[in-house]
Amino acid sequence: MKKEDFYRELIECMEIDPVDITEETVFRELEDFDSMAIMSIVAFADEKFGKTLAAEQLKNMKTVGDLMELIGREHFE
């Protein structure tokens, strides 16, 4: 998946206001980021990439780049 498509779909799945995000974007700095957004990320990773994320992994996730690492860099162009 192209990174731009990933960013767009990630914003949609978290149901947050559209913002420009990059790998350096810190999730907790996003205005609408909350526990529901985290659950949406879990579902998104499973649905789009077949990747099951554990709670411990999510606790250590700070940036969009961290999420991309958890999913696997091989999935991104």
PDB file as gemmi writes it, atoms N, CA and C in Angstrom:
CRYST1    1.000    1.000    1.000  90.00  90.00  90.00 P 1                      
ATOM      1  N   MET A   1       0.856  -1.171   0.000  1.00  0.00           N  
ATOM      2  CA  MET A   1       0.000   0.000   0.000  1.00  0.00           C  
ATOM      3  C   MET A   1       0.902   1.234   0.000  1.00  0.00           C  
ATOM      4  N   LYS A   2       0.511   2.215  -0.784  1.00  0.00           N  
ATOM      5  CA  LYS A   2       1.261   3.467  -0.788  1.00  0.00           C  
ATOM      6  C   LYS A   2       1.057   4.168   0.551  1.00  0.00           C  
ATOM      7  N   LYS A   3       2.103   4.839   1.007  1.00  0.00           N  
ATOM      8  CA  LYS A   3       2.022   5.520   2.310  1.00  0.00           C  
ATOM      9  C   LYS A   3       0.883   6.535   2.338  1.00  0.00           C  
ATOM     10  N   GLU A   4       0.707   7.270   1.249  1.00  0.00           N  
ATOM     11  CA  GLU A   4      -0.344   8.288   1.212  1.00  0.00           C  
ATOM     12  C   GLU A   4      -1.727   7.655   1.403  1.00  0.00           C  
ATOM     13  N   ASP A   5      -1.934   6.487   0.781  1.00  0.00           N  
ATOM     14  CA  ASP A   5      -3.206   5.777   0.939  1.00  0.00           C  
ATOM     15  C   ASP A   5      -3.366   5.281   2.374  1.00  0.00           C  
ATOM     16  N   PHE A   6      -2.279   4.795   2.942  1.00  0.00           N  
ATOM     17  CA  PHE A   6      -2.294   4.329   4.333  1.00  0.00           C  
ATOM     18  C   PHE A   6      -2.683   5.471   5.267  1.00  0.00           C  
ATOM     19  N   TYR A   7      -2.062   6.635   5.098  1.00  0.00           N  
ATOM     20  CA  TYR A   7      -2.371   7.779   5.953  1.00  0.00           C  
ATOM     21  C   TYR A   7      -3.844   8.161   5.825  1.00  0.00           C  
ATOM     22  N   ARG A   8      -4.346   8.217   4.589  1.00  0.00           N  
ATOM     23  CA  ARG A   8      -5.746   8.593   4.350  1.00  0.00           C  
ATOM     24  C   ARG A   8      -6.695   7.581   4.999  1.00  0.00           C  
ATOM     25  N   GLU A   9      -6.426   6.303   4.799  1.00  0.00           N  
ATOM     26  CA  GLU A   9      -7.299   5.272   5.370  1.00  0.00           C  
ATOM     27  C   GLU A   9      -7.206   5.231   6.895  1.00  0.00           C  
ATOM     28  N   LEU A  10      -6.028   5.511   7.429  1.00  0.00           N  
ATOM     29  CA  LEU A  10      -5.854   5.550   8.875  1.00  0.00           C  
ATOM     30  C   LEU A  10      -6.693   6.669   9.487  1.00  0.00           C  
ATOM     31  N   ILE A  11      -6.671   7.834   8.877  1.00  0.00           N  
ATOM     32  CA  ILE A  11      -7.477   8.967   9.352  1.00  0.00           C  
ATOM     33  C   ILE A  11      -8.968   8.613   9.308  1.00  0.00           C  
ATOM     34  N   GLU A  12      -9.380   7.974   8.210  1.00  0.00           N  
ATOM     35  CA  GLU A  12     -10.784   7.577   8.073  1.00  0.00           C  
ATOM     36  C   GLU A  12     -11.174   6.553   9.135  1.00  0.00           C  
ATOM     37  N   CYS A  13     -10.315   5.569   9.360  1.00  0.00           N  
ATOM     38  CA  CYS A  13     -10.687   4.510  10.308  1.00  0.00           C  
ATOM     39  C   CYS A  13     -10.749   5.039  11.739  1.00  0.00           C  
ATOM     40  N   MET A  14      -9.897   6.007  12.070  1.00  0.00           N  
ATOM     41  CA  MET A  14      -9.909   6.561  13.425  1.00  0.00           C  
ATOM     42  C   MET A  14     -11.013   7.587  13.605  1.00  0.00           C  
ATOM     43  N   GLU A  15     -11.660   7.963  12.485  1.00  0.00           N  
ATOM     44  CA  GLU A  15     -12.742   8.944  12.510  1.00  0.00           C  
ATOM     45  C   GLU A  15     -12.312  10.251  13.184  1.00  0.00           C  
ATOM     46  N   ILE A  16     -11.137  10.726  12.745  1.00  0.00           N  
ATOM     47  CA  ILE A  16     -10.651  12.010  13.249  1.00  0.00           C  
ATOM     48  C   ILE A  16     -10.745  13.032  12.134  1.00  0.00           C  
ATOM     49  N   ASP A  17     -10.685  14.305  12.502  1.00  0.00           N  
ATOM     50  CA  ASP A  17     -10.688  15.357  11.504  1.00  0.00           C  
ATOM     51  C   ASP A  17      -9.470  15.188  10.607  1.00  0.00           C  
ATOM     52  N   PRO A  18      -9.663  15.369   9.306  1.00  0.00           N  
ATOM     53  CA  PRO A  18      -8.523  15.232   8.391  1.00  0.00           C  
ATOM     54  C   PRO A  18      -7.383  16.180   8.767  1.00  0.00           C  
ATOM     55  N   VAL A  19      -6.215  15.605   8.881  1.00  0.00           N  
ATOM     56  CA  VAL A  19      -4.998  16.360   9.167  1.00  0.00           C  
ATOM     57  C   VAL A  19      -3.897  15.746   8.323  1.00  0.00           C  
ATOM     58  N   ASP A  20      -2.827  16.498   8.130  1.00  0.00           N  
ATOM     59  CA  ASP A  20      -1.668  15.942   7.453  1.00  0.00           C  
ATOM     60  C   ASP A  20      -0.897  15.107   8.453  1.00  0.00           C  
ATOM     61  N   ILE A  21      -0.706  13.837   8.144  1.00  0.00           N  
ATOM     62  CA  ILE A  21       0.079  12.999   9.032  1.00  0.00           C  
ATOM     63  C   ILE A  21       1.264  12.426   8.274  1.00  0.00           C  
ATOM     64  N   THR A  22       2.305  12.137   9.015  1.00  0.00           N  
ATOM     65  CA  THR A  22       3.521  11.527   8.490  1.00  0.00           C  
ATOM     66  C   THR A  22       3.922  10.432   9.453  1.00  0.00           C  
ATOM     67  N   GLU A  23       5.025   9.789   9.169  1.00  0.00           N  
ATOM     68  CA  GLU A  23       5.523   8.754  10.072  1.00  0.00           C  
ATOM     69  C   GLU A  23       5.883   9.325  11.439  1.00  0.00           C  
ATOM     70  N   GLU A  24       6.208  10.601  11.495  1.00  0.00           N  
ATOM     71  CA  GLU A  24       6.611  11.242  12.743  1.00  0.00           C  
ATOM     72  C   GLU A  24       5.445  11.744  13.581  1.00  0.00           C  
ATOM     73  N   THR A  25       4.232  11.684  13.037  1.00  0.00           N  
ATOM     74  CA  THR A  25       3.061  12.161  13.758  1.00  0.00           C  
ATOM     75  C   THR A  25       2.863  11.347  15.038  1.00  0.00           C  
ATOM     76  N   VAL A  26       2.713  12.052  16.161  1.00  0.00           N  
ATOM     77  CA  VAL A  26       2.493  11.410  17.457  1.00  0.00           C  
ATOM     78  C   VAL A  26       0.982  11.279  17.662  1.00  0.00           C  
ATOM     79  N   PHE A  27       0.533  10.045  17.861  1.00  0.00           N  
ATOM     80  CA  PHE A  27      -0.905   9.799  17.990  1.00  0.00           C  
ATOM     81  C   PHE A  27      -1.539  10.651  19.084  1.00  0.00           C  
ATOM     82  N   ARG A  28      -0.942  10.727  20.239  1.00  0.00           N  
ATOM     83  CA  ARG A  28      -1.547  11.433  21.371  1.00  0.00           C  
ATOM     84  C   ARG A  28      -1.651  12.947  21.152  1.00  0.00           C  
ATOM     85  N   GLU A  29      -0.958  13.447  20.135  1.00  0.00           N  
ATOM     86  CA  GLU A  29      -1.057  14.872  19.815  1.00  0.00           C  
ATOM     87  C   GLU A  29      -2.209  15.168  18.854  1.00  0.00           C  
ATOM     88  N   LEU A  30      -2.833  14.125  18.321  1.00  0.00           N  
ATOM     89  CA  LEU A  30      -3.984  14.327  17.449  1.00  0.00           C  
ATOM     90  C   LEU A  30      -5.200  14.653  18.306  1.00  0.00           C  
ATOM     91  N   GLU A  31      -5.921  15.676  17.922  1.00  0.00           N  
ATOM     92  CA  GLU A  31      -7.020  16.202  18.738  1.00  0.00           C  
ATOM     93  C   GLU A  31      -8.062  15.152  19.103  1.00  0.00           C  
ATOM     94  N   ASP A  32      -8.463  14.338  18.144  1.00  0.00           N  
ATOM     95  CA  ASP A  32      -9.547  13.387  18.377  1.00  0.00           C  
ATOM     96  C   ASP A  32      -9.066  11.980  18.717  1.00  0.00           C  
ATOM     97  N   PHE A  33      -7.801  11.816  19.057  1.00  0.00           N  
ATOM     98  CA  PHE A  33      -7.267  10.495  19.365  1.00  0.00           C  
ATOM     99  C   PHE A  33      -7.714  10.068  20.760  1.00  0.00           C  
ATOM    100  N   ASP A  34      -8.385   8.901  20.819  1.00  0.00           N  
ATOM    101  CA  ASP A  34      -8.879   8.402  22.099  1.00  0.00           C  
ATOM    102  C   ASP A  34      -8.893   6.873  22.070  1.00  0.00           C  
ATOM    103  N   SER A  35      -9.496   6.272  23.071  1.00  0.00           N  
ATOM    104  CA  SER A  35      -9.512   4.809  23.153  1.00  0.00           C  
ATOM    105  C   SER A  35     -10.284   4.189  21.991  1.00  0.00           C  
ATOM    106  N   MET A  36     -11.298   4.865  21.502  1.00  0.00           N  
ATOM    107  CA  MET A  36     -12.033   4.345  20.343  1.00  0.00           C  
ATOM    108  C   MET A  36     -11.146   4.351  19.098  1.00  0.00           C  
ATOM    109  N   ALA A  37     -10.313   5.365  18.970  1.00  0.00           N  
ATOM    110  CA  ALA A  37      -9.383   5.421  17.840  1.00  0.00           C  
ATOM    111  C   ALA A  37      -8.399   4.257  17.905  1.00  0.00           C  
ATOM    112  N   ILE A  38      -7.954   3.913  19.110  1.00  0.00           N  
ATOM    113  CA  ILE A  38      -7.039   2.786  19.282  1.00  0.00           C  
ATOM    114  C   ILE A  38      -7.715   1.493  18.838  1.00  0.00           C  
ATOM    115  N   MET A  39      -8.949   1.299  19.244  1.00  0.00           N  
ATOM    116  CA  MET A  39      -9.676   0.091  18.848  1.00  0.00           C  
ATOM    117  C   MET A  39      -9.873   0.053  17.329  1.00  0.00           C  
ATOM    118  N   SER A  40     -10.087   1.207  16.751  1.00  0.00           N  
ATOM    119  CA  SER A  40     -10.225   1.280  15.297  1.00  0.00           C  
ATOM    120  C   SER A  40      -8.918   0.908  14.604  1.00  0.00           C  
ATOM    121  N   ILE A  41      -7.794   1.307  15.186  1.00  0.00           N  
ATOM    122  CA  ILE A  41      -6.486   0.953  14.624  1.00  0.00           C  
ATOM    123  C   ILE A  41      -6.292  -0.558  14.656  1.00  0.00           C  
ATOM    124  N   VAL A  42      -6.696  -1.187  15.755  1.00  0.00           N  
ATOM    125  CA  VAL A  42      -6.582  -2.649  15.873  1.00  0.00           C  
ATOM    126  C   VAL A  42      -7.383  -3.313  14.749  1.00  0.00           C  
ATOM    127  N   ALA A  43      -8.616  -2.872  14.553  1.00  0.00           N  
ATOM    128  CA  ALA A  43      -9.471  -3.442  13.509  1.00  0.00           C  
ATOM    129  C   ALA A  43      -8.893  -3.163  12.120  1.00  0.00           C  
ATOM    130  N   PHE A  44      -8.394  -1.965  11.914  1.00  0.00           N  
ATOM    131  CA  PHE A  44      -7.806  -1.555  10.634  1.00  0.00           C  
ATOM    132  C   PHE A  44      -6.608  -2.437  10.286  1.00  0.00           C  
ATOM    133  N   ALA A  45      -5.713  -2.644  11.234  1.00  0.00           N  
ATOM    134  CA  ALA A  45      -4.520  -3.460  10.991  1.00  0.00           C  
ATOM    135  C   ALA A  45      -4.904  -4.894  10.647  1.00  0.00           C  
ATOM    136  N   ASP A  46      -5.917  -5.403  11.320  1.00  0.00           N  
ATOM    137  CA  ASP A  46      -6.365  -6.769  11.060  1.00  0.00           C  
ATOM    138  C   ASP A  46      -7.036  -6.873   9.693  1.00  0.00           C  
ATOM    139  N   GLU A  47      -7.934  -5.942   9.401  1.00  0.00           N  
ATOM    140  CA  GLU A  47      -8.698  -5.982   8.154  1.00  0.00           C  
ATOM    141  C   GLU A  47      -7.826  -5.745   6.924  1.00  0.00           C  
ATOM    142  N   LYS A  48      -6.982  -4.737   6.970  1.00  0.00           N  
ATOM    143  CA  LYS A  48      -6.203  -4.348   5.793  1.00  0.00           C  
ATOM    144  C   LYS A  48      -4.915  -5.151   5.611  1.00  0.00           C  
ATOM    145  N   PHE A  49      -4.328  -5.603   6.727  1.00  0.00           N  
ATOM    146  CA  PHE A  49      -3.007  -6.231   6.646  1.00  0.00           C  
ATOM    147  C   PHE A  49      -2.951  -7.632   7.257  1.00  0.00           C  
ATOM    148  N   GLY A  50      -4.061  -8.095   7.846  1.00  0.00           N  
ATOM    149  CA  GLY A  50      -4.060  -9.407   8.476  1.00  0.00           C  
ATOM    150  C   GLY A  50      -3.137  -9.477   9.676  1.00  0.00           C  
ATOM    151  N   LYS A  51      -2.918  -8.325  10.329  1.00  0.00           N  
ATOM    152  CA  LYS A  51      -1.997  -8.226  11.458  1.00  0.00           C  
ATOM    153  C   LYS A  51      -2.787  -8.033  12.749  1.00  0.00           C  
ATOM    154  N   THR A  52      -2.600  -8.941  13.701  1.00  0.00           N  
ATOM    155  CA  THR A  52      -3.236  -8.821  15.004  1.00  0.00           C  
ATOM    156  C   THR A  52      -2.286  -8.103  15.947  1.00  0.00           C  
ATOM    157  N   LEU A  53      -2.723  -6.978  16.479  1.00  0.00           N  
ATOM    158  CA  LEU A  53      -1.893  -6.193  17.391  1.00  0.00           C  
ATOM    159  C   LEU A  53      -2.291  -6.482  18.832  1.00  0.00           C  
ATOM    160  N   ALA A  54      -1.299  -6.709  19.662  1.00  0.00           N  
ATOM    161  CA  ALA A  54      -1.528  -6.987  21.083  1.00  0.00           C  
ATOM    162  C   ALA A  54      -1.547  -5.682  21.873  1.00  0.00           C  
ATOM    163  N   ALA A  55      -2.216  -5.710  23.008  1.00  0.00           N  
ATOM    164  CA  ALA A  55      -2.317  -4.519  23.864  1.00  0.00           C  
ATOM    165  C   ALA A  55      -0.929  -4.001  24.249  1.00  0.00           C  
ATOM    166  N   GLU A  56      -0.010  -4.875  24.545  1.00  0.00           N  
ATOM    167  CA  GLU A  56       1.341  -4.459  24.933  1.00  0.00           C  
ATOM    168  C   GLU A  56       2.033  -3.700  23.799  1.00  0.00           C  
ATOM    169  N   GLN A  57       1.824  -4.153  22.573  1.00  0.00           N  
ATOM    170  CA  GLN A  57       2.402  -3.464  21.425  1.00  0.00           C  
ATOM    171  C   GLN A  57       1.831  -2.059  21.300  1.00  0.00           C  
ATOM    172  N   LEU A  58       0.542  -1.936  21.510  1.00  0.00           N  
ATOM    173  CA  LEU A  58      -0.108  -0.633  21.384  1.00  0.00           C  
ATOM    174  C   LEU A  58       0.336   0.329  22.473  1.00  0.00           C  
ATOM    175  N   LYS A  59       0.631  -0.188  23.656  1.00  0.00           N  
ATOM    176  CA  LYS A  59       1.110   0.678  24.742  1.00  0.00           C  
ATOM    177  C   LYS A  59       2.421   1.350  24.362  1.00  0.00           C  
ATOM    178  N   ASN A  60       3.253   0.642  23.602  1.00  0.00           N  
ATOM    179  CA  ASN A  60       4.564   1.165  23.218  1.00  0.00           C  
ATOM    180  C   ASN A  60       4.528   1.986  21.935  1.00  0.00           C  
ATOM    181  N   MET A  61       3.402   2.022  21.261  1.00  0.00           N  
ATOM    182  CA  MET A  61       3.261   2.736  20.000  1.00  0.00           C  
ATOM    183  C   MET A  61       3.040   4.224  20.267  1.00  0.00           C  
ATOM    184  N   LYS A  62       3.907   5.049  19.729  1.00  0.00           N  
ATOM    185  CA  LYS A  62       3.765   6.493  19.922  1.00  0.00           C  
ATOM    186  C   LYS A  62       3.455   7.228  18.620  1.00  0.00           C  
ATOM    187  N   THR A  63       4.081   6.802  17.537  1.00  0.00           N  
ATOM    188  CA  THR A  63       3.945   7.522  16.271  1.00  0.00           C  
ATOM    189  C   THR A  63       3.328   6.643  15.194  1.00  0.00           C  
ATOM    190  N   VAL A  64       2.955   7.287  14.106  1.00  0.00           N  
ATOM    191  CA  VAL A  64       2.443   6.555  12.952  1.00  0.00           C  
ATOM    192  C   VAL A  64       3.522   5.605  12.430  1.00  0.00           C  
ATOM    193  N   GLY A  65       4.779   6.030  12.478  1.00  0.00           N  
ATOM    194  CA  GLY A  65       5.881   5.162  12.068  1.00  0.00           C  
ATOM    195  C   GLY A  65       5.972   3.912  12.931  1.00  0.00           C  
ATOM    196  N   ASP A  66       5.708   4.047  14.224  1.00  0.00           N  
ATOM    197  CA  ASP A  66       5.692   2.877  15.113  1.00  0.00           C  
ATOM    198  C   ASP A  66       4.612   1.891  14.667  1.00  0.00           C  
ATOM    199  N   LEU A  67       3.452   2.409  14.293  1.00  0.00           N  
ATOM    200  CA  LEU A  67       2.374   1.551  13.813  1.00  0.00           C  
ATOM    201  C   LEU A  67       2.802   0.838  12.533  1.00  0.00           C  
ATOM    202  N   MET A  68       3.452   1.567  11.652  1.00  0.00           N  
ATOM    203  CA  MET A  68       3.915   0.972  10.398  1.00  0.00           C  
ATOM    204  C   MET A  68       4.922  -0.145  10.674  1.00  0.00           C  
ATOM    205  N   GLU A  69       5.764   0.033  11.674  1.00  0.00           N  
ATOM    206  CA  GLU A  69       6.718  -1.019  12.059  1.00  0.00           C  
ATOM    207  C   GLU A  69       5.977  -2.246  12.582  1.00  0.00           C  
ATOM    208  N   LEU A  70       4.954  -2.027  13.400  1.00  0.00           N  
ATOM    209  CA  LEU A  70       4.180  -3.142  13.945  1.00  0.00           C  
ATOM    210  C   LEU A  70       3.471  -3.925  12.840  1.00  0.00           C  
ATOM    211  N   ILE A  71       2.966  -3.206  11.866  1.00  0.00           N  
ATOM    212  CA  ILE A  71       2.273  -3.854  10.751  1.00  0.00           C  
ATOM    213  C   ILE A  71       3.275  -4.591   9.866  1.00  0.00           C  
ATOM    214  N   GLY A  72       4.433  -3.974   9.666  1.00  0.00           N  
ATOM    215  CA  GLY A  72       5.471  -4.555   8.811  1.00  0.00           C  
ATOM    216  C   GLY A  72       5.758  -3.655   7.633  1.00  0.00           C  
ATOM    217  N   ARG A  73       6.973  -3.166   7.554  1.00  0.00           N  
ATOM    218  CA  ARG A  73       7.374  -2.233   6.494  1.00  0.00           C  
ATOM    219  C   ARG A  73       7.189  -2.813   5.095  1.00  0.00           C  
ATOM    220  N   GLU A  74       7.188  -4.130   4.992  1.00  0.00           N  
ATOM    221  CA  GLU A  74       7.048  -4.752   3.665  1.00  0.00           C  
ATOM    222  C   GLU A  74       5.689  -4.463   3.024  1.00  0.00           C  
ATOM    223  N   HIS A  75       4.734  -3.967   3.795  1.00  0.00           N  
ATOM    224  CA  HIS A  75       3.399  -3.671   3.287  1.00  0.00           C  
ATOM    225  C   HIS A  75       3.302  -2.281   2.654  1.00  0.00           C  
ATOM    226  N   PHE A  76       4.359  -1.499   2.737  1.00  0.00           N  
ATOM    227  CA  PHE A  76       4.296  -0.104   2.288  1.00  0.00           C  
ATOM    228  C   PHE A  76       5.273   0.179   1.156  1.00  0.00           C  
ATOM    229  N   GLU A  77       4.799   0.989   0.211  1.00  0.00           N  
ATOM    230  CA  GLU A  77       5.638   1.404  -0.914  1.00  0.00           C  
ATOM    231  C   GLU A  77       6.300   2.720  -0.608  1.00  0.00           C  
TER     232      GLU A  77                                                      
END                                                                             
